[in-house]
Amino acid sequence: MKELLESIEDVVRLSLPVDERFVITKHRFMADRKKRQKRICIVTGIHGDELEGQYVCYELSRRIREQVDSLNGIVDIYPAMNPFGIDSITRGIPAFDLDMNRIFPGNLDGDMNEYLAYKIIEELEGADLVIDIHASNIFLTEVPQIRINELNADVLVPIAKKANMDLIWVHGASTVLESTLAYSLNSKGTKTLVVEMGVGMRITEEYGNQLADGIFSLMKELGIWTGAVPDMKEAIVAYDADGDDVCYLNAPCSGIYMKEKKHGSVVEKGELVGKIINPLSGDVIAEIKAPEKGMIFTVREYPVVEEGSLMGRILKEKVILENQV
């Protein structure tokens, strides 16, 4: 059996007041000590309340150890880019009330947060592929999907198709934030995919296994993995640059939202998707019906809604049909 070179290393270590340390660590698996090997980086935990990626990190490590002989490159796993956020169950960096995914590419001479962002970019730049794993927030649950800026679609969509996702959602450039990790790395020539799946503060094991299968598929495509991989799903690709492929369901009033459909369900135009109720009066205040036929890929999980709250997203039937051609 091939010897597995495995190490846990610091990416950043900073001293803080009251004898604390801010430490970002990585878990490296390496086939051998050859100078040049293909490298894939699995990143998660940028938002401390998004935990879906934690199981994926565990599952990747477990499978690699079980099939050491199949590893033919470098796998770097970063389970906690925002460790204090994970510890305190907060989206941003605690005390600073700052979203880490809004400060890239950072600044070597900036404050602590900008310095962290700079060091993360420095660490990941040059990898053959980076996968940035996110969950939704506590309000919504998402089918496993990859989101791509239309500026990078030509390069990233063919790669994303091998990742075993249900959906690849290509956004218009005007809706993409330039201060994210993915945008910064892609602009520097490091191919980066953003995965969004599940719900905040929870782990959906089914989705974690689905993504883990997809990551091994990508590793095989890169030549980092020589073992067998299962058949991949054929993702639906939505080129939604004009915003015309997706319907948004927003609450017409405040109340308690009771969903009638699970995400992944196909609904007809006019079909009941959910209802908003008033617990005090016992009345149904509003029935939420599908404005178009299509697939629900985002569903409201948190029941309390206010007027305008997002309750779901529907991928229009025309996109599904286009993908079947």
NORMO-V694750 format. One record per helix or strand of 2 or more residues. SS is the DSSP state (2 for helix, 1 for strand). FROM is the first residue (numbers start at 1). TO is the last residue. If there is no record, write none. Layout:
SS:FROM:TO + SS:FROM:TO
//
This chain:
1:5:16 + 1:20:30 + 1:39:44 + 2:52:66 + 2:68:70 + 1:74:78 + 2:83:88 + 2:100:102 + 2:112:124 + 1:129:134 + 1:140:149 + 2:150:160 + 1:167:171 + 2:173:175 + 2:181:187 + 1:192:199 + 2:205:222 + 1:236:240 + 1:246:250 + 1:255:259 + 1:266:267 + 1:272:278 + 1:283:289 + 1:294:300 + 1:304:305 + 1:310:316 + 2:317:324
//
